[in-house]
Amino acid sequence: MEMASFTGFIKTLFYIILFYYLFKFLMRIFAPILMQKAVNKMQQKMQEQYRQQQEQQQDRTSQSQQSMPKEKKKVGEYIDYEEIK
């Protein structure tokens, strides 16, 4: 069996620390860019959903207007009287 050397341990520890700080540095640079892209993507999805809802609502109103029979002639206004005792 081969024993791990002290220099190999120090080298490994150095690489771990180096990669940690390198990752931390790169995240400071790229995290805002990635977050902005994610926000833009979500905003586009929400706008598309809003457009689809508006189109569906317009379709429903146009269909209901077409299916409704023409109104009959209005004879007058109806007034509801309350009985006072």
C-alpha positions as CSV (number, residue, x, y, z in Angstrom):
1,M,0.0,0.0,0.0
2,E,1.1,3.4,-0.8
3,M,0.9,6.1,1.9
4,A,-0.3,9.6,1.1
5,S,2.5,12.2,1.3
6,F,2.3,15.5,3.1
7,T,3.1,17.4,-0.1
8,G,0.3,15.6,-2.0
9,F,-2.1,16.7,0.8
10,I,-0.9,20.3,0.7
11,K,-1.2,20.3,-3.1
12,T,-4.7,18.9,-3.0
13,L,-5.7,21.4,-0.3
14,F,-4.2,24.2,-2.5
15,Y,-6.2,23.1,-5.5
16,I,-9.5,23.0,-3.5
17,I,-9.0,26.5,-2.2
18,L,-7.9,27.7,-5.6
19,F,-11.0,26.3,-7.3
20,Y,-13.3,27.7,-4.6
21,Y,-12.0,31.2,-5.0
22,L,-12.0,30.9,-8.8
23,F,-15.6,29.7,-8.7
24,K,-16.6,32.5,-6.4
25,F,-14.9,35.1,-8.7
26,L,-16.6,33.7,-11.8
27,M,-20.0,33.6,-10.1
28,R,-19.7,37.3,-9.3
29,I,-19.2,38.0,-13.0
30,F,-21.7,35.5,-14.5
31,A,-24.5,35.3,-11.9
32,P,-26.0,38.7,-12.8
33,I,-26.0,37.8,-16.4
34,L,-27.7,34.5,-15.8
35,M,-30.2,36.0,-13.5
36,Q,-31.1,38.7,-16.1
37,K,-31.6,36.0,-18.7
38,A,-33.9,34.0,-16.4
39,V,-36.0,37.1,-15.5
40,N,-36.3,38.0,-19.2
41,K,-37.4,34.4,-20.0
42,M,-40.0,34.5,-17.3
43,Q,-41.3,37.9,-18.4
44,Q,-41.7,36.6,-22.0
45,K,-43.6,33.6,-20.8
46,M,-45.9,35.8,-18.7
47,Q,-46.6,38.1,-21.6
48,E,-47.4,35.1,-23.9
49,Q,-49.8,33.8,-21.3
50,Y,-51.4,37.2,-21.0
51,R,-51.8,37.4,-24.7
52,Q,-53.4,33.9,-24.9
53,Q,-55.8,34.8,-22.1
54,Q,-56.8,38.0,-23.9
55,E,-57.4,36.1,-27.2
56,Q,-59.5,33.5,-25.4
57,Q,-61.6,36.2,-23.7
58,Q,-62.1,38.0,-27.0
59,D,-63.2,34.7,-28.6
60,R,-65.6,34.0,-25.8
61,T,-67.2,37.4,-26.0
62,S,-67.5,37.2,-29.8
63,Q,-69.0,33.8,-29.6
64,S,-71.5,34.8,-26.9
65,Q,-72.5,37.9,-28.9
66,Q,-73.1,35.7,-32.0
67,S,-75.1,33.1,-30.1
68,M,-77.3,35.6,-28.2
69,P,-80.7,36.2,-29.8
70,K,-81.6,39.7,-30.7
71,E,-83.2,41.7,-27.9
72,K,-87.0,42.1,-28.0
73,K,-88.5,45.5,-28.0
74,K,-88.3,47.1,-24.6
75,V,-91.7,48.1,-23.3
76,G,-90.6,50.3,-20.5
77,E,-88.8,50.3,-17.3
78,Y,-90.0,48.0,-14.5
79,I,-90.2,49.5,-11.0
80,D,-90.3,47.3,-8.0
81,Y,-92.5,48.8,-5.2
82,E,-92.2,47.8,-1.6
83,E,-95.2,47.5,0.6
84,I,-95.1,49.9,3.6
85,K,-97.2,49.0,6.6
